[in-house]
Every structure is written in structure tokens, then in C-alpha cells.
Amino acid sequence: MKKVKISVIKTTFDKSLAAEYGVQGLKACPMFKAGQVFYADYAKPDNFCDEAWKAIYQYVFALAHGAGKELFYYGDWIRTPGVAICSCNDGIRPVIFKLEATDEESEINYTPVR
């Protein structure tokens, strides 16, 4: 299993949806900033939003297990092998991520329970 690089490309904010549905004072996601980088494999990185992880983990898992050698979805989505562009599922303020397969081996940090 390989590590996957997760880069925050940008945070977005839909003002019209926020005005109609959001709470007073809602702003762009406070958890991520463009330029942040995380590494993952089978587990959510530390300090990573749970909801964002649920939206992208299947792509991280696929890339960590070798999908980086081919294009996703028969080549009709992303033109670069080993790359996926995904977003979290916040409809008012989604964060856009770039996932990249790496050649870095993952280590499973397992401590047996006694």
C-alpha cells in the first residue's frame, strides 16, 4: 500500500445559498486553507475533517492500492493517471482536494491489545 498526497486546492463559498440556508455569519470552511497538504492510506489523517474524509476516502483507498497507474473511470474524468480531484460534501462551502498517488510505502501502526 502506498501513501496518497492530499492537497487542498481551494475553499469555496456560495453566498446565495448561504444567504438562503446558512446560519448568520457563516463563512468558508474554517478547517482547511488552500495549500495545506496531508498524507493518507487506509486511515484519516490527523486534523482532517470527518465529513470531508467520508467524501474522498474511496478515492484515497483506490490510489493507495494501485489505481495510480491508470485513469479513473475509463479516462473520461481526469487526464492524469494517479490523480483525482474531489470535494467535500458541504453544499454551501465545499473544499476542493487534489489526490495524488505516491511511490512512498505506507506503514501500518498497529499496537496489539493485551
C-alpha positions as CSV (number, residue, x, y, z in Angstrom):
1,M,0.0,0.0,0.0
2,K,1.3,3.5,-0.9
3,K,0.6,6.9,0.7
4,V,-1.6,9.3,-1.1
5,K,-0.9,13.0,-1.1
6,I,-4.0,15.2,-0.4
7,S,-3.6,18.8,-1.3
8,V,-6.2,21.5,-0.6
9,I,-6.7,23.3,-3.9
10,K,-9.2,25.8,-2.8
11,T,-12.1,26.5,-0.5
12,T,-15.3,27.9,-1.9
13,F,-18.3,29.7,-0.5
14,D,-21.7,30.1,-2.2
15,K,-23.0,33.4,-1.0
16,S,-26.6,33.0,-2.4
17,L,-27.0,29.6,-0.8
18,A,-25.5,30.8,2.5
19,A,-28.0,33.7,2.5
20,E,-30.9,31.4,1.9
21,Y,-30.0,28.5,4.1
22,G,-26.9,29.2,6.2
23,V,-26.8,30.4,9.7
24,Q,-26.0,34.1,10.4
25,G,-22.3,34.8,9.9
26,L,-21.5,31.6,8.0
27,K,-18.1,31.8,6.2
28,A,-15.9,29.5,4.1
29,C,-14.8,26.3,5.8
30,P,-12.6,27.1,8.9
31,M,-10.9,23.7,8.8
32,F,-8.9,23.9,5.6
33,K,-6.8,26.5,3.7
34,A,-5.6,26.4,0.2
35,G,-2.1,24.9,0.1
36,Q,-2.5,22.5,3.0
37,V,-1.1,19.0,2.4
38,F,-1.9,15.7,4.1
39,Y,-0.8,12.2,3.5
40,A,-3.1,9.2,3.9
41,D,-3.6,5.5,3.1
42,Y,-6.2,3.4,5.0
43,A,-6.8,5.9,7.8
44,K,-7.9,9.5,8.0
45,P,-5.1,11.9,8.6
46,D,-4.8,13.7,11.9
47,N,-6.8,17.0,12.0
48,F,-8.7,16.1,8.8
49,C,-12.5,16.9,8.7
50,D,-14.5,13.7,9.3
51,E,-17.1,14.8,6.7
52,A,-14.5,15.6,4.1
53,W,-12.8,12.2,4.7
54,K,-16.1,10.4,4.1
55,A,-16.5,12.1,0.8
56,I,-12.9,11.3,-0.5
57,Y,-11.8,8.2,1.2
58,Q,-12.8,5.8,-1.5
59,Y,-10.5,7.6,-4.0
60,V,-7.7,7.7,-1.4
61,F,-8.1,3.9,-0.9
62,A,-8.1,3.2,-4.6
63,L,-5.0,5.3,-5.2
64,A,-3.2,3.7,-2.2
65,H,-3.9,0.3,-3.6
66,G,-2.5,0.8,-7.1
67,A,-5.1,2.7,-9.0
68,G,-2.5,5.4,-9.6
69,K,-1.2,3.5,-12.7
70,E,-4.4,4.1,-14.7
71,L,-7.0,6.7,-15.3
72,F,-10.1,6.8,-13.2
73,Y,-13.5,6.0,-14.9
74,Y,-12.1,4.8,-18.2
75,G,-10.3,8.0,-18.9
76,D,-13.3,10.3,-19.1
77,W,-12.8,12.2,-15.9
78,I,-9.2,13.2,-15.1
79,R,-6.5,13.1,-17.8
80,T,-3.5,12.3,-15.5
81,P,-3.1,8.8,-14.1
82,G,-2.9,8.6,-10.3
83,V,-4.8,11.9,-9.8
84,A,-8.3,12.6,-8.6
85,I,-10.0,15.9,-8.0
86,C,-12.6,15.6,-5.3
87,S,-14.6,17.8,-2.9
88,C,-16.2,17.5,0.5
89,N,-19.9,17.3,0.6
90,D,-20.7,20.7,2.1
91,G,-23.0,22.2,-0.5
92,I,-22.6,25.8,0.7
93,R,-18.8,25.8,1.3
94,P,-17.2,22.9,-0.4
95,V,-13.4,22.3,-0.2
96,I,-11.7,21.0,-3.4
97,F,-8.9,18.5,-3.0
98,K,-6.3,17.1,-5.3
99,L,-5.4,13.4,-4.5
100,E,-2.1,12.0,-5.9
101,A,-0.7,8.5,-5.8
102,T,2.8,8.4,-4.5
103,D,5.6,5.8,-4.5
104,E,6.0,6.2,-0.7
105,E,5.3,3.0,1.1
106,S,2.7,3.2,3.9
107,E,3.4,1.8,7.4
108,I,0.6,0.3,9.4
109,N,1.0,1.5,13.0
110,Y,-0.6,-1.4,14.8
111,T,-0.3,-2.0,18.5
112,P,-1.6,-5.3,19.7
113,V,-4.2,-5.2,22.6
114,R,-3.1,-7.3,25.6
